[in-house]
Amino acid sequence: MAAFYDRIWNAGDLAAASELLSEDMVFRGSLGAELRGRAAFLGYVQAVRGALSGYRCDILECVAEGPQAFAKMRFSGAHAAPFRGHPPTGLILEWQGAALFRIDGTTIADIWVLGDLAALDAMLARNHATV
């Protein structure tokens, strides 16, 4: 999981997906609909990283058992482009969430992420009002 966040999300190394994610992986992120396949997931990564400059996913805690892992997460980035219906503010956004992973052999097959969207939307609304 650490390599997934460090390489794909934090460094923007989209080529790492071929070794870290199964071809038919399923991703359900809190910012959008369920996505199937690496290509759809990488489009989501590009959209989020494009809207939030310097985007980071930090693992705060992690528990793993068998083929599953659960992590408490912190997400952050500078609001550089339209995001969740709000024009860019340039301000740093930060919110927490959780991610559940299922590993199939050596690759990630399923990811389900829940983010604190109420806190994120409140921050966006507050930041939009002050810019």
ZAKOL-547284 format. One record per residue: z, y, x of N, C-alpha, C in turn; residue number from 1; residue in one letter. Coordinates in nm, 3 decimals. Atoms other than C-alpha are relative to their C-alpha. Example, Ala and Ser with C-alpha at 12.3 -4.5 7.8 and 13.67 -1.06 7.14 Angstrom:
<sites>
site n_up=0.000 n_north=-0.119 n_east=0.089 ca_up=0.780 ca_north=-0.450 ca_east=1.230 c_up=0.000 c_north=0.120 c_east=0.090 pos=1 code=A
site n_up=-0.006 n_north=-0.119 n_east=-0.082 ca_up=0.714 ca_north=-0.106 ca_east=1.367 c_up=0.073 c_north=0.109 c_east=-0.077 pos=2 code=S
</sites>
This chain:
<sites>
site n_up=0.000 n_north=-0.120 n_east=0.081 ca_up=0.000 ca_north=0.000 ca_east=0.000 c_up=0.000 c_north=0.126 c_east=0.085 pos=1 code=M
site n_up=-0.005 n_north=-0.119 n_east=-0.086 ca_up=0.079 ca_north=0.243 ca_east=0.279 c_up=-0.139 c_north=0.035 c_east=0.050 pos=2 code=A
site n_up=0.135 n_north=-0.027 n_east=-0.049 ca_up=-0.273 ca_north=0.206 ca_east=0.419 c_up=-0.087 c_north=0.057 c_east=-0.111 pos=3 code=A
site n_up=0.075 n_north=-0.052 n_east=0.114 ca_up=-0.419 ca_north=0.267 ca_east=0.071 c_up=0.023 c_north=0.149 c_east=-0.015 pos=4 code=F
site n_up=-0.030 n_north=-0.143 n_east=0.015 ca_up=-0.241 ca_north=0.602 ca_east=0.043 c_up=-0.036 c_north=0.079 c_east=0.125 pos=5 code=Y
site n_up=0.026 n_north=-0.074 n_east=-0.123 ca_up=-0.265 ca_north=0.705 ca_east=0.408 c_up=-0.148 c_north=0.019 c_east=0.026 pos=6 code=D
site n_up=0.141 n_north=-0.008 n_east=-0.036 ca_up=-0.631 ca_north=0.626 ca_east=0.454 c_up=-0.087 c_north=0.059 c_east=-0.110 pos=7 code=R
site n_up=0.091 n_north=-0.044 n_east=0.107 ca_up=-0.798 ca_north=0.676 ca_east=0.116 c_up=0.044 c_north=0.135 c_east=-0.056 pos=8 code=I
site n_up=-0.044 n_north=-0.123 n_east=0.065 ca_up=-0.587 ca_north=0.945 ca_east=-0.051 c_up=0.031 c_north=0.112 c_east=0.099 pos=9 code=W
site n_up=-0.046 n_north=-0.107 n_east=-0.087 ca_up=-0.428 ca_north=1.138 ca_east=0.235 c_up=-0.105 c_north=0.043 c_east=0.103 pos=10 code=N
site n_up=0.100 n_north=-0.033 n_east=-0.101 ca_up=-0.707 ca_north=1.119 ca_east=0.496 c_up=-0.141 c_north=0.016 c_east=-0.059 pos=11 code=A
site n_up=0.132 n_north=-0.011 n_east=0.061 ca_up=-1.000 ca_north=1.102 ca_east=0.252 c_up=-0.101 c_north=-0.098 c_east=0.060 pos=12 code=G
site n_up=0.086 n_north=0.101 n_east=-0.060 ca_up=-1.140 ca_north=0.793 ca_east=0.431 c_up=-0.050 c_north=-0.095 c_east=-0.110 pos=13 code=D
site n_up=0.051 n_north=0.079 n_east=0.113 ca_up=-1.346 ca_north=0.659 ca_east=0.140 c_up=-0.058 c_north=-0.134 c_east=0.044 pos=14 code=L
site n_up=0.054 n_north=0.125 n_east=-0.051 ca_up=-1.504 ca_north=0.390 ca_east=0.359 c_up=0.108 c_north=-0.108 c_east=0.007 pos=15 code=A
site n_up=-0.110 n_north=0.097 n_east=-0.006 ca_up=-1.159 ca_north=0.224 ca_east=0.383 c_up=0.012 c_north=-0.080 c_east=-0.129 pos=16 code=A
site n_up=-0.008 n_north=0.070 n_east=0.128 ca_up=-1.196 ca_north=0.122 ca_east=0.018 c_up=-0.060 c_north=-0.140 c_east=0.007 pos=17 code=A
site n_up=0.065 n_north=0.131 n_east=-0.007 ca_up=-1.425 ca_north=-0.166 ca_east=0.112 c_up=0.090 c_north=-0.106 c_east=0.060 pos=18 code=S
site n_up=-0.092 n_north=0.100 n_east=-0.055 ca_up=-1.148 ca_north=-0.336 ca_east=0.310 c_up=0.133 c_north=-0.006 c_east=-0.073 pos=19 code=E
site n_up=-0.131 n_north=-0.005 n_east=0.065 ca_up=-0.848 ca_north=-0.232 ca_east=0.098 c_up=-0.003 c_north=-0.035 c_east=-0.149 pos=20 code=L
site n_up=0.010 n_north=0.018 n_east=0.146 ca_up=-0.976 ca_north=-0.266 ca_east=-0.262 c_up=-0.101 c_north=-0.108 c_east=-0.035 pos=21 code=L
site n_up=0.097 n_north=0.098 n_east=0.047 ca_up=-1.140 ca_north=-0.555 ca_east=-0.443 c_up=-0.116 c_north=0.073 c_east=-0.068 pos=22 code=S
site n_up=0.121 n_north=-0.063 n_east=0.056 ca_up=-1.494 ca_north=-0.478 ca_east=-0.562 c_up=0.018 c_north=0.032 c_east=-0.148 pos=23 code=E
site n_up=-0.016 n_north=-0.018 n_east=0.145 ca_up=-1.396 ca_north=-0.516 ca_east=-0.929 c_up=0.141 c_north=0.049 c_east=-0.037 pos=24 code=D
site n_up=-0.136 n_north=-0.052 n_east=0.024 ca_up=-1.056 ca_north=-0.345 ca_east=-0.901 c_up=0.008 c_north=0.080 c_east=-0.128 pos=25 code=M
site n_up=-0.026 n_north=-0.079 n_east=0.120 ca_up=-0.901 ca_north=-0.179 ca_east=-1.205 c_up=0.102 c_north=0.106 c_east=0.037 pos=26 code=V
site n_up=-0.091 n_north=-0.112 n_east=-0.030 ca_up=-0.738 ca_north=0.163 ca_east=-1.175 c_up=0.029 c_north=0.075 c_east=-0.129 pos=27 code=F
site n_up=-0.042 n_north=-0.080 n_east=0.116 ca_up=-0.541 ca_north=0.335 ca_east=-1.450 c_up=0.091 c_north=0.109 c_east=0.054 pos=28 code=R
site n_up=-0.076 n_north=-0.113 n_east=-0.050 ca_up=-0.428 ca_north=0.677 ca_east=-1.329 c_up=0.048 c_north=0.087 c_east=-0.114 pos=29 code=G
site n_up=-0.055 n_north=-0.086 n_east=0.106 ca_up=-0.219 ca_north=0.921 ca_east=-1.525 c_up=-0.088 c_north=0.121 c_east=-0.027 pos=30 code=S
site n_up=0.087 n_north=-0.116 n_east=0.020 ca_up=-0.487 ca_north=1.190 ca_east=-1.482 c_up=-0.131 c_north=-0.033 c_east=-0.071 pos=31 code=L
site n_up=0.127 n_north=0.033 n_east=0.064 ca_up=-0.766 ca_north=0.997 ca_east=-1.651 c_up=0.002 c_north=-0.137 c_east=-0.064 pos=32 code=G
site n_up=0.017 n_north=0.127 n_east=0.070 ca_up=-0.898 ca_north=0.690 ca_east=-1.826 c_up=0.000 c_north=-0.116 c_east=0.099 pos=33 code=A
site n_up=0.008 n_north=0.118 n_east=-0.085 ca_up=-0.901 ca_north=0.334 ca_east=-1.694 c_up=-0.137 c_north=-0.007 c_east=0.064 pos=34 code=E
site n_up=0.124 n_north=0.011 n_east=-0.076 ca_up=-1.164 ca_north=0.289 ca_east=-1.424 c_up=-0.014 c_north=-0.141 c_east=0.053 pos=35 code=L
site n_up=0.025 n_north=0.135 n_east=-0.051 ca_up=-1.327 ca_north=-0.036 ca_east=-1.316 c_up=-0.099 c_north=0.007 c_east=0.116 pos=36 code=R
site n_up=0.088 n_north=0.006 n_east=-0.116 ca_up=-1.478 ca_north=-0.096 ca_east=-0.974 c_up=0.031 c_north=0.109 c_east=0.102 pos=37 code=G
site n_up=-0.025 n_north=-0.094 n_east=-0.110 ca_up=-1.453 ca_north=0.074 ca_east=-0.637 c_up=-0.071 c_north=0.133 c_east=-0.016 pos=38 code=R
site n_up=0.080 n_north=-0.123 n_east=0.009 ca_up=-1.730 ca_north=0.326 ca_east=-0.704 c_up=0.062 c_north=0.098 c_east=-0.099 pos=39 code=A
site n_up=-0.062 n_north=-0.089 n_east=0.100 ca_up=-1.564 ca_north=0.464 ca_east=-1.018 c_up=0.131 c_north=0.057 c_east=0.054 pos=40 code=A
site n_up=-0.126 n_north=-0.046 n_east=-0.057 ca_up=-1.229 ca_north=0.484 ca_east=-0.841 c_up=-0.024 c_north=0.108 c_east=0.106 pos=41 code=F
site n_up=0.027 n_north=-0.098 n_east=-0.105 ca_up=-1.378 ca_north=0.670 ca_east=-0.543 c_up=-0.047 c_north=0.134 c_east=-0.057 pos=42 code=L
site n_up=0.035 n_north=-0.125 n_east=0.067 ca_up=-1.531 ca_north=0.927 ca_east=-0.779 c_up=0.123 c_north=0.075 c_east=-0.045 pos=43 code=G
site n_up=-0.129 n_north=-0.059 n_east=0.042 ca_up=-1.180 ca_north=0.988 ca_east=-0.916 c_up=0.071 c_north=0.062 c_east=0.120 pos=44 code=Y
site n_up=-0.063 n_north=-0.051 n_east=-0.123 ca_up=-1.043 ca_north=1.027 ca_east=-0.561 c_up=-0.066 c_north=0.131 c_east=0.042 pos=45 code=V
site n_up=0.072 n_north=-0.120 n_east=-0.040 ca_up=-1.313 ca_north=1.282 ca_east=-0.478 c_up=0.030 c_north=0.118 c_east=-0.092 pos=46 code=Q
site n_up=-0.029 n_north=-0.107 n_east=0.095 ca_up=-1.246 ca_north=1.482 ca_east=-0.795 c_up=0.140 c_north=0.057 c_east=0.022 pos=47 code=A
site n_up=-0.137 n_north=-0.048 n_east=-0.021 ca_up=-0.870 ca_north=1.501 ca_east=-0.735 c_up=0.012 c_north=0.072 c_east=0.133 pos=48 code=V
site n_up=-0.009 n_north=-0.065 n_east=-0.132 ca_up=-0.904 ca_north=1.579 ca_east=-0.364 c_up=-0.080 c_north=0.131 c_east=0.004 pos=49 code=R
site n_up=0.076 n_north=-0.125 n_east=0.007 ca_up=-1.165 ca_north=1.845 ca_east=-0.449 c_up=0.076 c_north=0.110 c_east=-0.070 pos=50 code=G
site n_up=-0.078 n_north=-0.100 n_east=0.075 ca_up=-0.933 ca_north=2.019 ca_east=-0.694 c_up=0.128 c_north=0.039 c_east=0.072 pos=51 code=A
site n_up=-0.129 n_north=-0.022 n_east=-0.068 ca_up=-0.621 ca_north=1.987 ca_east=-0.477 c_up=-0.019 c_north=-0.017 c_east=0.151 pos=52 code=L
site n_up=0.021 n_north=0.001 n_east=-0.144 ca_up=-0.683 ca_north=2.079 ca_east=-0.115 c_up=0.122 c_north=-0.056 c_east=0.072 pos=53 code=S
site n_up=-0.110 n_north=0.059 n_east=-0.076 ca_up=-0.477 ca_north=1.883 ca_east=0.134 c_up=0.082 c_north=-0.098 c_east=-0.083 pos=54 code=G
site n_up=-0.070 n_north=0.091 n_east=0.091 ca_up=-0.389 ca_north=1.635 ca_east=-0.141 c_up=0.071 c_north=-0.110 c_east=0.076 pos=55 code=Y
site n_up=-0.081 n_north=0.106 n_east=-0.061 ca_up=-0.114 ca_north=1.390 ca_east=-0.046 c_up=0.068 c_north=-0.084 c_east=-0.105 pos=56 code=R
site n_up=-0.081 n_north=0.094 n_east=0.077 ca_up=0.046 ca_north=1.084 ca_east=-0.196 c_up=0.103 c_north=-0.055 c_east=0.097 pos=57 code=C
site n_up=-0.106 n_north=0.048 n_east=-0.089 ca_up=0.380 ca_north=1.005 ca_east=-0.038 c_up=0.085 c_north=-0.104 c_east=-0.072 pos=58 code=D
site n_up=-0.086 n_north=0.105 n_east=0.053 ca_up=0.569 ca_north=0.681 ca_east=-0.100 c_up=0.144 c_north=0.036 c_east=0.030 pos=59 code=I
site n_up=-0.141 n_north=-0.034 n_east=-0.018 ca_up=0.935 ca_north=0.769 ca_east=-0.156 c_up=0.088 c_north=-0.125 c_east=0.006 pos=60 code=L
site n_up=-0.069 n_north=0.129 n_east=0.001 ca_up=1.056 ca_north=0.415 ca_east=-0.231 c_up=-0.101 c_north=-0.105 c_east=-0.041 pos=61 code=E
site n_up=0.092 n_north=0.107 n_east=0.036 ca_up=0.883 ca_north=0.079 ca_east=-0.262 c_up=0.075 c_north=-0.133 c_east=-0.006 pos=62 code=C
site n_up=-0.055 n_north=0.134 n_east=0.017 ca_up=0.979 ca_north=-0.266 ca_east=-0.387 c_up=-0.120 c_north=-0.093 c_east=-0.020 pos=63 code=V
site n_up=0.110 n_north=0.095 n_east=0.013 ca_up=0.748 ca_north=-0.567 ca_east=-0.348 c_up=0.055 c_north=-0.141 c_east=-0.024 pos=64 code=A
site n_up=-0.036 n_north=0.139 n_east=0.026 ca_up=0.769 ca_north=-0.919 ca_east=-0.484 c_up=-0.127 c_north=-0.077 c_east=-0.031 pos=65 code=E
site n_up=0.122 n_north=0.078 n_east=0.020 ca_up=0.494 ca_north=-1.176 ca_east=-0.457 c_up=-0.122 c_north=0.090 c_east=0.011 pos=66 code=G
site n_up=0.123 n_north=-0.078 n_east=-0.007 ca_up=0.155 ca_north=-1.021 ca_east=-0.534 c_up=0.011 c_north=0.140 c_east=-0.063 pos=67 code=P
site n_up=-0.017 n_north=-0.130 n_east=0.064 ca_up=0.305 ca_north=-0.707 ca_east=-0.693 c_up=0.090 c_north=0.091 c_east=0.083 pos=68 code=Q
site n_up=-0.084 n_north=-0.102 n_east=-0.063 ca_up=0.455 ca_north=-0.385 ca_east=-0.560 c_up=0.014 c_north=0.117 c_east=-0.096 pos=69 code=A
site n_up=-0.030 n_north=-0.116 n_east=0.084 ca_up=0.613 ca_north=-0.087 ca_east=-0.733 c_up=0.052 c_north=0.111 c_east=0.091 pos=70 code=F
site n_up=-0.038 n_north=-0.110 n_east=-0.087 ca_up=0.647 ca_north=0.253 ca_east=-0.568 c_up=0.033 c_north=0.126 c_east=-0.079 pos=71 code=A
site n_up=-0.032 n_north=-0.134 n_east=0.049 ca_up=0.815 ca_north=0.583 ca_east=-0.651 c_up=-0.080 c_north=0.094 c_east=0.090 pos=72 code=K
site n_up=0.096 n_north=-0.082 n_east=-0.073 ca_up=0.567 ca_north=0.852 ca_east=-0.548 c_up=0.025 c_north=0.150 c_east=-0.016 pos=73 code=M
site n_up=0.010 n_north=-0.146 n_east=0.011 ca_up=0.531 ca_north=1.223 ca_east=-0.477 c_up=-0.146 c_north=0.035 c_east=0.029 pos=74 code=R
site n_up=0.138 n_north=-0.044 n_east=-0.014 ca_up=0.188 ca_north=1.382 ca_east=-0.523 c_up=0.001 c_north=0.151 c_east=0.023 pos=75 code=F
site n_up=0.001 n_north=-0.144 n_east=-0.025 ca_up=0.100 ca_north=1.728 ca_east=-0.388 c_up=-0.135 c_north=0.045 c_east=0.055 pos=76 code=S
site n_up=0.120 n_north=-0.060 n_east=-0.055 ca_up=-0.182 ca_north=1.961 ca_east=-0.293 c_up=-0.012 c_north=0.145 c_east=-0.043 pos=77 code=G
site n_up=0.024 n_north=-0.141 n_east=0.033 ca_up=-0.300 ca_north=2.323 ca_east=-0.298 c_up=-0.106 c_north=0.008 c_east=-0.109 pos=78 code=A
site n_up=0.088 n_north=-0.011 n_east=0.117 ca_up=-0.466 ca_north=2.413 ca_east=-0.630 c_up=-0.122 c_north=0.085 c_east=0.037 pos=79 code=H
site n_up=0.116 n_north=-0.068 n_east=-0.056 ca_up=-0.813 ca_north=2.500 ca_east=-0.491 c_up=-0.121 c_north=0.010 c_east=-0.093 pos=80 code=A
site n_up=0.113 n_north=0.001 n_east=0.093 ca_up=-1.047 ca_north=2.433 ca_east=-0.786 c_up=0.055 c_north=-0.029 c_east=-0.139 pos=81 code=A
site n_up=-0.051 n_north=0.028 n_east=0.135 ca_up=-1.020 ca_north=2.395 ca_east=-1.165 c_up=0.063 c_north=-0.140 c_east=-0.008 pos=82 code=P
site n_up=-0.075 n_north=0.125 n_east=0.007 ca_up=-0.768 ca_north=2.123 ca_east=-1.247 c_up=0.079 c_north=-0.001 c_east=-0.130 pos=83 code=F
site n_up=-0.069 n_north=0.018 n_east=0.129 ca_up=-0.640 ca_north=2.000 ca_east=-1.586 c_up=-0.014 c_north=0.124 c_east=-0.089 pos=84 code=R
site n_up=0.028 n_north=-0.114 n_east=0.086 ca_up=-0.801 ca_north=2.299 ca_east=-1.757 c_up=0.050 c_north=0.134 c_east=0.051 pos=85 code=G
site n_up=-0.053 n_north=-0.125 n_east=-0.056 ca_up=-0.649 ca_north=2.562 ca_east=-1.527 c_up=-0.085 c_north=0.043 c_east=0.119 pos=86 code=H
site n_up=0.075 n_north=-0.050 n_east=-0.115 ca_up=-0.842 ca_north=2.786 ca_east=-1.287 c_up=0.086 c_north=-0.008 c_east=0.127 pos=87 code=P
site n_up=-0.075 n_north=0.013 n_east=-0.125 ca_up=-0.744 ca_north=2.763 ca_east=-0.918 c_up=0.098 c_north=0.116 c_east=0.022 pos=88 code=P
site n_up=-0.102 n_north=-0.101 n_east=-0.030 ca_up=-0.428 ca_north=2.945 ca_east=-0.814 c_up=0.027 c_north=0.012 c_east=0.149 pos=89 code=T
site n_up=-0.029 n_north=0.002 n_east=-0.143 ca_up=-0.411 ca_north=2.853 ca_east=-0.444 c_up=0.143 c_north=-0.044 c_east=0.030 pos=90 code=G
site n_up=-0.140 n_north=0.037 n_east=-0.020 ca_up=-0.049 ca_north=2.754 ca_east=-0.497 c_up=0.015 c_north=-0.152 c_east=0.017 pos=91 code=L
site n_up=-0.029 n_north=0.142 n_east=-0.020 ca_up=0.101 ca_north=2.421 ca_east=-0.393 c_up=0.057 c_north=-0.059 c_east=-0.128 pos=92 code=I
site n_up=-0.050 n_north=0.074 n_east=0.115 ca_up=0.148 ca_north=2.178 ca_east=-0.681 c_up=0.066 c_north=-0.127 c_east=0.053 pos=93 code=L
site n_up=-0.069 n_north=0.122 n_east=-0.040 ca_up=0.394 ca_north=1.891 ca_east=-0.649 c_up=0.065 c_north=-0.062 c_east=-0.122 pos=94 code=E
site n_up=-0.061 n_north=0.072 n_east=0.112 ca_up=0.498 ca_north=1.625 ca_east=-0.900 c_up=0.027 c_north=-0.143 c_east=0.043 pos=95 code=W
site n_up=-0.035 n_north=0.137 n_east=-0.034 ca_up=0.643 ca_north=1.277 ca_east=-0.899 c_up=-0.060 c_north=-0.098 c_east=-0.098 pos=96 code=Q
site n_up=0.053 n_north=0.105 n_east=0.085 ca_up=0.531 ca_north=0.949 ca_east=-1.043 c_up=0.036 c_north=-0.136 c_east=0.056 pos=97 code=G
site n_up=-0.024 n_north=0.138 n_east=-0.042 ca_up=0.527 ca_north=0.574 ca_east=-1.001 c_up=-0.132 c_north=-0.075 c_east=-0.005 pos=98 code=A
site n_up=0.122 n_north=0.080 n_east=-0.005 ca_up=0.261 ca_north=0.319 ca_east=-0.915 c_up=0.035 c_north=-0.148 c_east=0.008 pos=99 code=A
site n_up=-0.015 n_north=0.145 n_east=0.000 ca_up=0.240 ca_north=-0.052 ca_east=-0.985 c_up=-0.130 c_north=-0.060 c_east=0.051 pos=100 code=L
site n_up=0.116 n_north=0.062 n_east=-0.065 ca_up=0.005 ca_north=-0.260 ca_east=-0.768 c_up=0.002 c_north=-0.150 c_east=-0.020 pos=101 code=F
site n_up=0.015 n_north=0.144 n_east=-0.005 ca_up=-0.127 ca_north=-0.613 ca_east=-0.795 c_up=-0.100 c_north=-0.032 c_east=0.110 pos=102 code=R
site n_up=0.083 n_north=0.038 n_east=-0.114 ca_up=-0.267 ca_north=-0.769 ca_east=-0.479 c_up=-0.063 c_north=-0.136 c_east=-0.030 pos=103 code=I
site n_up=0.071 n_north=0.127 n_east=0.017 ca_up=-0.528 ca_north=-1.046 ca_east=-0.493 c_up=-0.049 c_north=-0.042 c_east=0.139 pos=104 code=D
site n_up=0.035 n_north=0.041 n_east=-0.136 ca_up=-0.537 ca_north=-1.218 ca_east=-0.155 c_up=0.036 c_north=0.111 c_east=0.097 pos=105 code=G
site n_up=-0.023 n_north=-0.106 n_east=-0.098 ca_up=-0.580 ca_north=-0.934 ca_east=0.095 c_up=-0.039 c_north=0.138 c_east=-0.050 pos=106 code=T
site n_up=0.042 n_north=-0.130 n_east=0.052 ca_up=-0.706 ca_north=-0.657 ca_east=-0.134 c_up=0.076 c_north=0.036 c_east=-0.127 pos=107 code=T
site n_up=-0.064 n_north=-0.050 n_east=0.122 ca_up=-0.565 ca_north=-0.444 ca_east=-0.413 c_up=-0.096 c_north=-0.023 c_east=-0.116 pos=108 code=I
site n_up=0.084 n_north=0.033 n_east=0.115 ca_up=-0.696 ca_north=-0.568 ca_east=-0.748 c_up=0.027 c_north=0.088 c_east=-0.120 pos=109 code=A
site n_up=-0.038 n_north=-0.076 n_east=0.119 ca_up=-0.508 ca_north=-0.352 ca_east=-0.996 c_up=0.105 c_north=0.105 c_east=0.038 pos=110 code=D
site n_up=-0.095 n_north=-0.108 n_east=-0.025 ca_up=-0.329 ca_north=-0.017 ca_east=-0.981 c_up=0.023 c_north=0.073 c_east=-0.132 pos=111 code=I
site n_up=-0.037 n_north=-0.073 n_east=0.122 ca_up=-0.144 ca_north=0.150 ca_east=-1.266 c_up=0.097 c_north=0.110 c_east=0.042 pos=112 code=W
site n_up=-0.078 n_north=-0.115 n_east=-0.046 ca_up=-0.008 ca_north=0.501 ca_east=-1.198 c_up=0.045 c_north=0.084 c_east=-0.119 pos=113 code=V
site n_up=-0.055 n_north=-0.092 n_east=0.099 ca_up=0.218 ca_north=0.711 ca_east=-1.416 c_up=0.057 c_north=0.121 c_east=0.074 pos=114 code=L
site n_up=-0.050 n_north=-0.123 n_east=-0.061 ca_up=0.273 ca_north=1.071 ca_east=-1.312 c_up=0.074 c_north=0.083 c_east=-0.102 pos=115 code=G
site n_up=-0.075 n_north=-0.090 n_east=0.088 ca_up=0.510 ca_north=1.328 ca_east=-1.455 c_up=-0.091 c_north=0.116 c_east=-0.039 pos=116 code=D
site n_up=0.099 n_north=-0.101 n_east=0.040 ca_up=0.233 ca_north=1.519 ca_east=-1.631 c_up=0.062 c_north=0.119 c_east=-0.071 pos=117 code=L
site n_up=-0.067 n_north=-0.113 n_east=0.065 ca_up=0.475 ca_north=1.730 ca_east=-1.833 c_up=0.044 c_north=0.102 c_east=0.105 pos=118 code=A
site n_up=-0.042 n_north=-0.091 n_east=-0.108 ca_up=0.618 ca_north=1.875 ca_east=-1.511 c_up=-0.122 c_north=0.063 c_east=0.067 pos=119 code=A
site n_up=0.121 n_north=-0.054 n_east=-0.061 ca_up=0.269 ca_north=1.914 ca_east=-1.361 c_up=-0.062 c_north=0.107 c_east=-0.088 pos=120 code=L
site n_up=0.060 n_north=-0.098 n_east=0.090 ca_up=0.132 ca_north=2.093 ca_east=-1.669 c_up=0.087 c_north=0.125 c_east=-0.013 pos=121 code=D
site n_up=-0.089 n_north=-0.117 n_east=0.005 ca_up=0.439 ca_north=2.320 ca_east=-1.686 c_up=-0.018 c_north=0.085 c_east=0.126 pos=122 code=A
site n_up=0.022 n_north=-0.072 n_east=-0.125 ca_up=0.386 ca_north=2.411 ca_east=-1.319 c_up=-0.133 c_north=0.072 c_east=-0.001 pos=123 code=M
site n_up=0.132 n_north=-0.064 n_east=0.008 ca_up=0.017 ca_north=2.481 ca_east=-1.378 c_up=0.004 c_north=0.122 c_east=-0.093 pos=124 code=L
site n_up=-0.008 n_north=-0.110 n_east=0.095 ca_up=0.093 ca_north=2.700 ca_east=-1.680 c_up=0.080 c_north=0.116 c_east=0.059 pos=125 code=A
site n_up=-0.084 n_north=-0.103 n_east=-0.061 ca_up=0.367 ca_north=2.889 ca_east=-1.493 c_up=-0.076 c_north=0.069 c_east=0.113 pos=126 code=R
site n_up=0.075 n_north=-0.056 n_east=-0.112 ca_up=0.147 ca_north=2.934 ca_east=-1.184 c_up=-0.119 c_north=0.083 c_east=-0.050 pos=127 code=N
site n_up=0.113 n_north=-0.074 n_east=0.055 ca_up=-0.149 ca_north=3.048 ca_east=-1.396 c_up=0.048 c_north=0.136 c_east=-0.052 pos=128 code=H
site n_up=-0.053 n_north=-0.125 n_east=0.056 ca_up=0.070 ca_north=3.312 ca_east=-1.563 c_up=0.037 c_north=0.099 c_east=0.110 pos=129 code=A
site n_up=-0.043 n_north=-0.091 n_east=-0.107 ca_up=0.180 ca_north=3.454 ca_east=-1.224 c_up=-0.112 c_north=0.040 c_east=0.093 pos=130 code=T
site n_up=0.110 n_north=-0.033 n_east=-0.091 ca_up=-0.161 ca_north=3.468 ca_east=-1.054 c_up=-0.085 c_north=0.109 c_east=-0.058 pos=131 code=V
</sites>
